[in-house]
Amino acid sequence: MLHRKEARSLLYFVYTLLEEIYWEVLSDISQCNHCSINALLSYIDREIHLRHGGVKNFSGLIRVVCVMHLMKGDRSVRGVLPEQMWVG
């Protein structure tokens, strides 16, 4: 279900709300990189702090990372979202 929000506590003290679809994409990214979701999020957090001094909306950044992964990957967005979302 796309509209249901799911809360997960992250090991490095970041508590965020993300829709279930983003957790699925994060799982895919972490599998591609042979690491846990927590390790992936820690890496993203560390890189954004080193390159840009941090970010105010980490949840928003994670959503962008997930969308970019889908756009660059071999998978299409249609393969991730329910078919009823697509019109025409």
MOQUIZI-V22143 format. One record per residue. N is the residue number from 0. PHI is phi as a letter, one per 20 degrees, with the letter a starting at -180 (* if undefined). PSI is psi in radians with two decimals (NA if undefined). Layout:
BEGIN
n=[N,N]
phi=[PHI,PHI]
psi=[PSI,PSI]
END
This chain:
BEGIN
n=[0,1,2,3,4,5,6,7,8,9,10,11,12,13,14,15,16,17,18,19,20,21,22,23,24,25,26,27,28,29,30,31,32,33,34,35,36,37,38,39,40,41,42,43,44,45,46,47,48,49,50,51,52,53,54,55,56,57,58,59,60,61,62,63,64,65,66,67,68,69,70,71,72,73,74,75,76,77,78,79,80,81,82,83,84,85,86,87]
phi=[*,f,e,f,e,c,e,c,e,e,f,e,m,d,d,b,d,c,f,g,f,f,f,f,f,f,f,f,f,f,f,f,d,l,b,e,f,f,f,f,f,f,f,f,f,f,f,f,f,f,e,c,m,o,b,f,c,f,f,f,f,f,f,f,g,f,f,f,f,f,f,e,f,f,e,e,f,f,f,d,e,g,f,f,f,e,d,n]
psi=[2.24,-0.57,-0.25,2.36,2.51,2.28,2.35,2.38,2.27,2.57,-0.53,0.60,0.42,2.17,2.14,2.81,2.16,2.53,2.68,-0.64,-0.64,-0.61,-0.61,-0.74,-0.72,-0.66,-0.74,-0.79,-0.76,-0.64,-0.70,-0.52,0.13,0.84,3.01,2.87,-0.71,-0.73,-0.70,-0.83,-0.64,-0.72,-0.82,-0.78,-0.80,-0.80,-0.74,-0.57,-0.71,-0.69,-0.62,0.08,0.21,-3.14,2.51,-0.55,1.49,-0.65,-0.74,-0.72,-0.76,-0.67,-0.74,-0.76,-0.75,-0.78,-0.73,-0.67,-0.78,-0.68,-0.61,-0.40,3.09,-0.30,2.60,2.77,-0.57,-0.54,-0.25,-0.68,2.63,2.52,-0.55,-0.20,-0.36,2.27,2.30,NA]
END
